Amino acid sequence: MRGSRYLDPTAMAYDIVAFAYALIVAGGGIFGFIKKGSIVSAAMGLTAGSFLGIGAYQTSQNPNNYTLSLGVSAGLLALMGYRYVNYFSCITSRHELFFNIAPTDSSTPESSCLLAWLRSSP
């Protein structure tokens, strides 16, 4: 059995990190659906997770074939970065974020955004 692929540990190497990342992304979509009932979150999470799973399979077969995984990851980075900047730009200071201290003046847009965020927290 010399040269058998079952004895060669490199012949069946899988990109475990990429597969784990795909599962985390898909799980995040499912978690968004369970927590908030968002069908869009489930659909996009499962779609992105599926594409990342395909990309993980491709990089398992050929480590130089990473374009699909890179493209999906870049898209997720852009989308989540955009959401992060827009969401946290309404908070007036980090002190209010970490200590949940709501401003007393709710007339400013920043204050009303923070108050809405605090009211939505469990």
MOVEN-V94111 format. One line per field, one symbol per residue. burial: 1 if it has 16 or more other ideal C-beta (glycine too) atoms within 10 Angstrom, else 0. Layout:
burial=???
This chain:
burial=00000000000000100110110011011001100000001101110110111011111100000101100110010000000000000000000100000000000001101100100000
